[in-house]
Amino acid sequence: MKKILCLAAVLFIMLDIILLLRAWENRQNIEAGGSSSTNGRNEPIDYNGVHYEPRRGIKTTLLMGVDKYFVDELGQGVQGEFEQADFLMLLVTDTRNETNTLIHINRDTMAEITILNNAGGRLGTYTAQITLAHTYGGTDKIRSRNTVEAVSDLLKGVKIQHYASLGMDGMVALNELAGGVTVEVLDDFTGIDDTLVQGETVTLHGEQALTYIRQRHGMQDATNIHRMERQRQYIEALENQLLEMSANDEDFVTSSLLEINDYLVSDCTVEQLSDLAESLEEYGIAEYRTLKGENVQGSQNMEYYIDEDALMETVLNLFYEPS
């Protein structure tokens, strides 16, 4: 039986994955038996003289957009050897308060990364951009679990129960399923793609969609913060477009899953997918958050250093409550 890993599409289409999931569950046998990326519960914390206990009813899923390319010195995308998690977003579901919160994590965030061999054996750790956690290990699942660990460590040991990822090549497929995605161009792409004129409304097709959500080298603002703004804009536009198409075409859901299935990787079972889909439909998305910090030009790449006080405030607010 072939496992249909549709949850990863939440990375870019959020609520409309509910439609994909529910329509497909009645048509296809899906292999159960996925496992949590981490087990156990968050540990109590004492901070600034206050004792905090973990919130009950919190579920977490790390959503990843995996980029199998790198950008050369001329700013041109070429096939790369490594797979970096270029897009990282943690979905936090609070079942008691009935809310969903998305934390968009800057891929340049400096974090402790575990070095793995191809079989997943641990060889050591070092500090680097968190996107690089996905370059270690010999399989997509090993790389995904390593990224989960890096994000968990960054968030003071918060348990991340599941993961889902979508390759950037799958992003092109999703974009074309939507018939292209219409956005108002936020940045100046002169010399990179002259058809993307800042301030004009364009419909993105094919590789142009990847350029819009991936490009930062050679642009006026080369930091990942500005690119993250484009990614969030694109997500919302794609979500609306796919929802409209699924409402107008009863076969759209089934054909879409067949198109994107090969690009998806997840550890979720059907039951877990269904529970998450129901919470997305019922609660919606209450809030988008980013982790405050500072961009610093490193010796080779841009480095983003998290504001530790702001990070702790986010962790306590979402995952803990004073006792």
Salt bridges, closest charged atoms under 4 A:
ASP46 OD1 - HIS51 ND1 2.70
GLU53 OE2 - HIS51 NE2 2.80
ASP67 OD2 - ARG214 NE 2.85
GLU83 OE2 - LYS68 NZ 3.88
GLU83 OE1 - ARG143 NE 3.45
ASP86 OD1 - ARG107 NE 2.83
ASP86 OD2 - ARG227 NH1 3.34
ASP108 OD1 - ARG107 NH1 2.78
ASP108 OD2 - ARG216 NH1 2.44
ASP140 OD1 - ARG143 NH2 2.78
GLU149 OE1 - ARG122 NH1 2.97
GLU176 OE1 - HIS205 ND1 3.57
ASP187 OD1 - HIS226 ND1 2.67
ASP187 OD2 - ARG230 NH1 2.60
ASP221 OD2 - HIS226 ND1 3.94
GLU229 OE1 - HIS226 NE2 3.64
ASP262 OD1 - LYS2 NZ 3.32
ASP267 OD1 - HIS162 ND1 3.27
GLU281 OE1 - ARG22 NH1 2.62
GLU287 OE2 - ARG289 NE 3.23
GLU308 OE1 - LYS156 NZ 2.66
GLU321 OE1 - ARG55 NH1 3.65
GLU321 OE2 - ARG96 NH1 3.72
